[in-house]
Structures are given as C-alpha cells and as structure tokens.
Amino acid sequence: MTLKPNKTTLRQIKRTNVFKPEKKFIAENRIGIDVTYIINGPEGKPFITEDEINDLAPIIGEKFRQLKNGEGDCRDGNTPMLGWMNIPDEIEKGQLDSIVKTAKGFSSKIDAYVSLGIGGSYLGIEATFRALGHTHFNQLPRSKRGGAPEIYFLGQNLDPDYFRDTLDMLERKRVGINVISKSGTTLETAIAFRIMRQYLEKKEKARASKFVIATTDEAKGALRKLAEKMGYTTFVVPENIGGRFSILSDVGLVGLAVAGIDIHQFVAGFREMKKRCEAEKIWENPALMHAAVRYLAHKKGKKVEVVATNSAAVYQLLRWMEQLFPESEGHKGYGMWVSPSLYSEKLHANGQMVQDGERNILETFIKLEESDNRVEIPKDKDNLDGLNYLPETGKDMNFLNGLVIEGPAFAHFKGGVPNMTISLPRRNAFNIGQFYYMMELSVALSGYLAGHNPFIQPGVEAYKKAIFALAGKPGTEKDGNLLAEMRGMERKTI
C-alpha cells in the first residue's frame, strides 16, 4: 500500500492569511442541520412535531429580537455581555493583520509557545488548534508545521504531574508564553504563570519580558498592573464578552495566529453564519432550529445530550461545547448535560447505554463530511477477517467513517433516541468559525427560552470559595463557618 502525502501537513505548510470568500467556496462549505430523526419517530410517532416547532417559532423569534436589541437578562453587573454577537462585523482587516504580524514576530523568536488559561481562556483555542492541525503537530519538524512553534497548554488544571511532564517537553527550547486572564488572579492560571515567569526569568535573564504576552483587562487587574510594570506585549480581554464566547477576540486570535491558523478565514466563517442567522424563519435559521430542538427535547424529559462525531479532530470542538452549554444553561435546576463522544470508539464503550438505556438522551451528531486524507483498505490474500469485500467494491476508510454516523443515527432513532445531524463539510477555519457562531447564538437563545441569564455562572464561585477556605487564603476567614462545616462533618470511609 502506497501512502500519499498528508494533506493536513500540506495545508499547514501552505497556510496564508489572505482570504477572500468566493461564492463557490461558500456554497461548498455550507453547514447544514438535519432534523429528520427529530420530526419523525418509531412507529410513525414523531418525537417533536413540525407543529410544535412552528408553535415555538414566534416565541424564539421574540427572544432573538431581544438579544439583538440588547434587551432581557444579559448583564454581568452593569455590562451587557453581548459583544460576541457583533464582533464578527466589527473586526477590521487591519486589526487582524496587526495580530498576525505580532504573532509572526513572536513566533520567530521561540521554539515553543505555551498558552496559559482555563475555561473560556483555553478551550476554544485548543479546540480550534487541534481541529485544524496535525494530530501529532508538536512531533513534526517545524517546516511541516508551517513555520509555527510547538504549541502547549498549561494553567487549565492543577495536576503537578501534567505540569512537570510539560516542562520536560520545553527543555532546551526557547519558550514564549501568553497568559490569558482578565483579572490575573484565577487560581490555576495564576499559579502556572508564576512558575513559568520564574522559569523564563531564570533562562532569559533581563530579556525575559520579551518572551511574555499578557492578554488581560484593558485597564485594571493584577495582570494588567504587572504587564505594565514589566513591559509585556499586551492584548485585551473584552469587557462585554464572556470567556466561553471569546474565541473571536484577542483571547483566541493571538494564539491561533501563532499556530499559523488563518484568522482572516476564521473571521469570515463567523460572518457567514451571522448573516445566515439573520433569517427570521426558523426553518431557514440553523441556530434557531438547534435551540428550538434542544429546548423542546428538554421539556420532553431529555436530560443528557450525547454530542458525537466521526472525526478525532472535530471531537475537540465538542469539548468546547461541553463548557459552552452546561455553563450557560445550568441554572436553577435547568439544563442538559453535554457528553462528547467520538464514534466509532464510544460505540464500543457506551453505545449500549445509548441504544437500550434510559430514554433521557438527545443525540446530536457533528458529521465531518470530507476528511483531509483518503486511506485505502488493502486486499489480503488469506482474507481471514472476511474484509476483502470492501476493497473489492472500492470502499475505503472514508466510506466506513461516514457510516459510523449514518448507521448509529438510524439505529438509535429506531431505539427511541431522537437525534439531529449537523454536517461540517471539511476541516477549515471558515467552517469552524461558522460552527462557533451558530452554537453561541443557540445557547444564548436557550438561556432566554429557559428564563435565565446565559452569560453568567454564579455556581462556579461555590467551589472556589471551598478551595480557598481549605487552602487558608487570607481574607477567607469570613468563610470560617464553611471551613468548620467541611471539617466538622463525620467522615465515612470504607
């Protein structure tokens, strides 16, 4: 069997930041949403009827109008958190060119780039990087990475082994870091930055500040104060865009540009989906339809959304969804748990539960229609596994990988699991931009339909208080009752 050149690697080598979307390209990269297995059902009983969707249409349309007008429960403090809605149109080419220029200059000085951040300051960046890049990006020579440095992520957990192992990968390399934190005091990121800052100061001495980018609040906060003192290159975390909606701001674009991703094409994808989502008719607007199906499914008792894909690259986008939806929807006992799955791997793990378990599941497939590469299945003279019929009939891995969506979608539908399929034509920055905007609008509408603010996450503060009290952080004495309660409970250990 002869392997052809890896098209993912070739794309990395040939990446540019000069993108003009043409009609043919846009038509070939149109994301679709198929609700056939939602509006139909086993034995002819639809799970959700077209009438139910049509009845919801004016309600969801009104919620959409409120969002566009900045009305409704959308504030964090006094700030309406709706900047993500208009940023695709507000970003100018000059701003993108400036980010690319800075990123290229920074990249040229380093062998490895470390992005420090957690939650919305991390997941979108890593998801996009891994969705578009070679699976083993850092193990390729720099020429096959398109000139980009190795890319690493820290500050997203407190696992000392993970951190120490990453430092091993940075040994004998010139390292640059981008610390992403609005305040500069987020525990996981602040600890990672403290360690990496001292690591750089030891290696680079007086030049250390040239290897640090700080993406933080424009005017205030601990990180802004330090950045101005040390003379770091800085970018801004927008005041009116929450972390999980921030991938199209400096928060995401800087790291993506360092990784060599075409951020002009990425922005164009956001713009295209934003334009599509201006449609008022629910059957023409993919974000409205997605939000409507999930809302009606929840009303009918669906508590878990299994989001499955046939692509290991696209699976990374599902990890981004795993934050976006639960953190936006999980208020006052409401919301569906999002469970990312890679098929066919997970079909051999929890497929039995999906097929025959409790009927509390909605399934959403994110199907990659066209992989970068084609892999043929060779004939075998002994044919002991009985698979020669595949190459003999011209079927390859790509053909079978499409079936791991189509087959389970039908089988699960027949087993009583309603499901919809979102088609992602191919792996490019344009399509991922489209996908992100569609999901951001969908989850915003979901919060409005449920009657709560989808742009805040008050429940996240509870665990932080407990950790800080246990760690003895100065100022947590006022939470002494909480600490006493935790330590005073009788432990039952077997």
Secondary structure as the mmCIF struct_conf table of DSSP 4:
data_model
#
loop_
_struct_conf.conf_type_id
_struct_conf.id
_struct_conf.beg_label_comp_id
_struct_conf.beg_label_asym_id
_struct_conf.beg_label_seq_id
_struct_conf.end_label_comp_id
_struct_conf.end_label_asym_id
_struct_conf.end_label_seq_id
HELX_LH_PP_P HELX_LH_PP_P1 THR A 2 ASN A 6
HELX_RH_AL_P HELX_RH_AL_P1 LYS A 7 LYS A 14
BEND BEND1 ASN A 17 ASN A 17
HELX_RH_AL_P HELX_RH_AL_P2 LYS A 23 GLU A 28
TURN_TY1_P TURN_TY1_P1 ASN A 29 ASN A 29
STRN STRN1 GLY A 32 ASP A 34
HELX_RH_AL_P HELX_RH_AL_P3 THR A 36 ILE A 39
HELX_RH_3T_P HELX_RH_3T_P1 PRO A 42 GLY A 44
BEND BEND2 PHE A 47 ILE A 48
HELX_RH_AL_P HELX_RH_AL_P4 GLU A 50 LYS A 68
TURN_TY1_P TURN_TY1_P2 ASN A 69 GLY A 70
BEND BEND3 GLY A 72 ASP A 73
STRN STRN2 ARG A 75 ASP A 76
TURN_TY1_P TURN_TY1_P3 GLY A 77 ASN A 78
STRN STRN3 THR A 79 PRO A 80
HELX_RH_AL_P HELX_RH_AL_P5 GLY A 83 GLU A 90
HELX_RH_AL_P HELX_RH_AL_P6 LYS A 93 SER A 108
TURN_TY1_P TURN_TY1_P4 LYS A 109 LYS A 109
BEND BEND4 ASP A 111 ASP A 111
STRN STRN4 ALA A 112 LEU A 116
HELX_RH_3T_P HELX_RH_3T_P2 GLY A 119 SER A 121
TURN_TY1_P TURN_TY1_P5 TYR A 122 TYR A 122
HELX_RH_AL_P HELX_RH_AL_P7 LEU A 123 LEU A 132
BEND BEND5 GLY A 133 GLY A 133
TURN_TY1_P TURN_TY1_P6 THR A 135 HIS A 136
HELX_RH_3T_P HELX_RH_3T_P3 PHE A 137 GLN A 139
BEND BEND6 LEU A 140 LEU A 140
HELX_RH_3T_P HELX_RH_3T_P4 ARG A 142 ARG A 145
TURN_TY1_P TURN_TY1_P7 GLY A 146 GLY A 147
HELX_LH_PP_P HELX_LH_PP_P2 ALA A 148 PRO A 149
STRN STRN5 GLU A 150 LEU A 154
BEND BEND7 GLY A 155 GLN A 156
HELX_RH_AL_P HELX_RH_AL_P8 PRO A 160 LEU A 170
TURN_TY1_P TURN_TY1_P8 GLU A 171 ARG A 172
BEND BEND8 LYS A 173 LYS A 173
STRN STRN6 VAL A 175 ILE A 180
BEND BEND9 LYS A 182 GLY A 184
HELX_RH_AL_P HELX_RH_AL_P9 LEU A 187 GLU A 204
HELX_RH_3T_P HELX_RH_3T_P5 LYS A 205 PHE A 211
STRN STRN7 VAL A 212 THR A 216
BEND BEND10 GLU A 218 ALA A 219
BEND BEND11 GLY A 221 GLY A 221
HELX_RH_AL_P HELX_RH_AL_P10 ALA A 222 MET A 230
TURN_TY1_P TURN_TY1_P9 GLY A 231 GLY A 231
STRN STRN8 THR A 233 VAL A 236
TURN_TY1_P TURN_TY1_P10 GLU A 239 ASN A 240
BEND BEND12 ILE A 241 ILE A 241
HELX_RH_3T_P HELX_RH_3T_P6 GLY A 243 PHE A 245
TURN_TY1_P TURN_TY1_P11 ILE A 247 LEU A 248
BEND BEND13 SER A 249 SER A 249
HELX_RH_AL_P HELX_RH_AL_P11 ASP A 250 VAL A 258
TURN_TY1_P TURN_TY1_P12 ALA A 259 GLY A 260
HELX_RH_AL_P HELX_RH_AL_P12 ILE A 263 ARG A 276
TURN_TY1_P TURN_TY1_P13 CYS A 277 GLU A 278
BEND BEND14 LYS A 281 LYS A 281
HELX_RH_3T_P HELX_RH_3T_P7 ILE A 282 GLU A 284
HELX_RH_AL_P HELX_RH_AL_P13 PRO A 286 LYS A 299
TURN_TY1_P TURN_TY1_P14 LYS A 300 GLY A 301
STRN STRN9 VAL A 304 THR A 309
BEND BEND15 ASN A 310 ASN A 310
TURN_TY1_P TURN_TY1_P15 ALA A 312 VAL A 314
HELX_RH_AL_P HELX_RH_AL_P14 TYR A 315 GLU A 329
BEND BEND16 HIS A 331 HIS A 331
TURN_TY1_P TURN_TY1_P16 LYS A 332 GLY A 333
STRN STRN10 TRP A 337 LEU A 342
TURN_TY1_P TURN_TY1_P17 TYR A 343 SER A 344
HELX_RH_3T_P HELX_RH_3T_P8 GLU A 345 HIS A 348
TURN_TY1_P TURN_TY1_P18 ALA A 349 ASN A 350
HELX_RH_AL_P HELX_RH_AL_P15 GLY A 351 ASP A 356
BEND BEND17 GLY A 357 GLY A 357
BEND BEND18 ARG A 359 ARG A 359
STRN STRN11 ILE A 361 GLU A 370
BEND BEND19 ASP A 372 ASP A 372
HELX_LH_PP_P HELX_LH_PP_P3 GLU A 376 LYS A 379
BEND BEND20 LYS A 381 ASP A 382
TURN_TY1_P TURN_TY1_P19 LEU A 384 ASP A 385
BEND BEND21 GLY A 386 GLY A 386
TURN_TY1_P TURN_TY1_P20 ASN A 388 ASN A 388
HELX_RH_AL_P HELX_RH_AL_P16 TYR A 389 GLU A 392
TURN_TY1_P TURN_TY1_P21 THR A 393 GLY A 394
HELX_RH_AL_P HELX_RH_AL_P17 MET A 397 LYS A 414
TURN_TY1_P TURN_TY1_P22 GLY A 415 GLY A 416
STRN STRN12 ASN A 419 ARG A 426
BEND BEND22 ARG A 427 ASN A 428
HELX_RH_AL_P HELX_RH_AL_P18 ALA A 429 ALA A 450
TURN_TY1_P TURN_TY1_P23 GLY A 451 GLY A 451
BEND BEND23 HIS A 452 HIS A 452
TURN_TY1_P TURN_TY1_P24 PRO A 454 PHE A 455
TURN_TY1_P TURN_TY1_P25 PRO A 458 GLY A 459
HELX_RH_AL_P HELX_RH_AL_P19 VAL A 460 ALA A 471
TURN_TY1_P TURN_TY1_P26 GLY A 472 GLY A 472
TURN_TY1_P TURN_TY1_P27 PRO A 474 GLY A 475
HELX_RH_3T_P HELX_RH_3T_P9 THR A 476 ASP A 479
HELX_RH_AL_P HELX_RH_AL_P20 GLY A 480 GLY A 488
BEND BEND24 MET A 489 MET A 489
HELX_LH_PP_P HELX_LH_PP_P4 GLU A 490 ARG A 491
#
